[in-house]
Amino acid sequence: MICSRRDFLVTVPLAGGALALLPAFTIAQGPVLSFHLDQPYVDPTGLAEPFIPPSGMRSGAPLAALSEEALSRYYGFI
């Protein structure tokens, strides 16, 4: 027999603790949204450059602030 039950019961929690600490030392974060060839994709490794939308590209923001009543006054019934 290669190892006894006692050695096995001591080794398994130590190995589990080491594996639990392993993700804390990696540089990858969580999944990130990115673009490749003008197509969005989610990189599960977190190593891709994340997509950050440019400022000034929110043309619908003023309309989003309007209530349903105010929006229907300008654009008819929706």
C-alpha positions in Angstrom: 0.0 0.0 0.0 1.4 3.4 -0.9 -0.1 5.4 1.9 -2.0 4.7 5.1 -5.5 6.0 5.8 -4.1 8.4 8.3 -1.8 9.9 5.7 -4.7 10.2 3.3 -6.9 11.9 5.8 -4.2 14.5 6.6 -3.2 15.1 2.9 -6.7 15.6 1.5 -7.7 18.7 3.6 -4.2 20.2 3.0 -4.6 19.8 -0.7 -8.1 21.2 -0.6 -7.0 24.2 1.3 -4.2 24.8 -1.2 -6.6 24.5 -4.1 -9.0 26.9 -2.4 -6.3 29.5 -2.2 -5.1 29.1 -5.7 -7.6 31.4 -7.5 -6.7 34.2 -5.1 -3.2 34.3 -6.7 -4.2 34.3 -10.3 -4.3 37.6 -12.2 -7.5 36.8 -14.1 -10.7 38.4 -12.9 -14.1 37.2 -13.8 -15.7 36.9 -17.2 -15.5 40.1 -19.3 -17.5 41.3 -22.3 -15.2 42.2 -25.2 -15.4 42.5 -29.0 -13.6 40.5 -31.7 -14.1 41.3 -35.4 -17.0 43.6 -34.5 -18.8 40.7 -32.7 -19.4 40.8 -28.9 -18.2 37.8 -26.9 -17.8 36.9 -23.3 -14.3 35.8 -22.3 -14.7 33.4 -19.4 -11.0 33.6 -18.5 -11.1 37.4 -17.9 -7.8 37.9 -19.8 -9.3 39.9 -22.7 -9.5 43.6 -22.7 -13.0 44.6 -21.4 -15.3 46.7 -23.5 -15.9 50.1 -22.0 -18.4 52.2 -23.9 -17.2 55.7 -25.0 -18.7 58.7 -23.3 -21.3 60.6 -25.2 -22.8 57.5 -26.8 -26.0 57.6 -24.8 -28.4 59.4 -27.2 -31.5 57.8 -25.5 -30.7 59.1 -22.0 -32.9 62.3 -22.3 -35.8 60.2 -23.5 -35.4 57.7 -20.7 -35.8 60.5 -18.1 -39.3 61.4 -19.5 -42.4 59.9 -18.0 -44.9 58.0 -20.1 -47.2 61.0 -20.3 -44.5 63.4 -21.4 -43.2 60.9 -23.9 -46.6 60.5 -25.5 -47.1 64.3 -25.8 -44.0 64.6 -28.0 -44.2 61.3 -29.9 -47.9 60.4 -29.9 -49.3 57.3 -28.3 -46.8 54.5 -27.8 
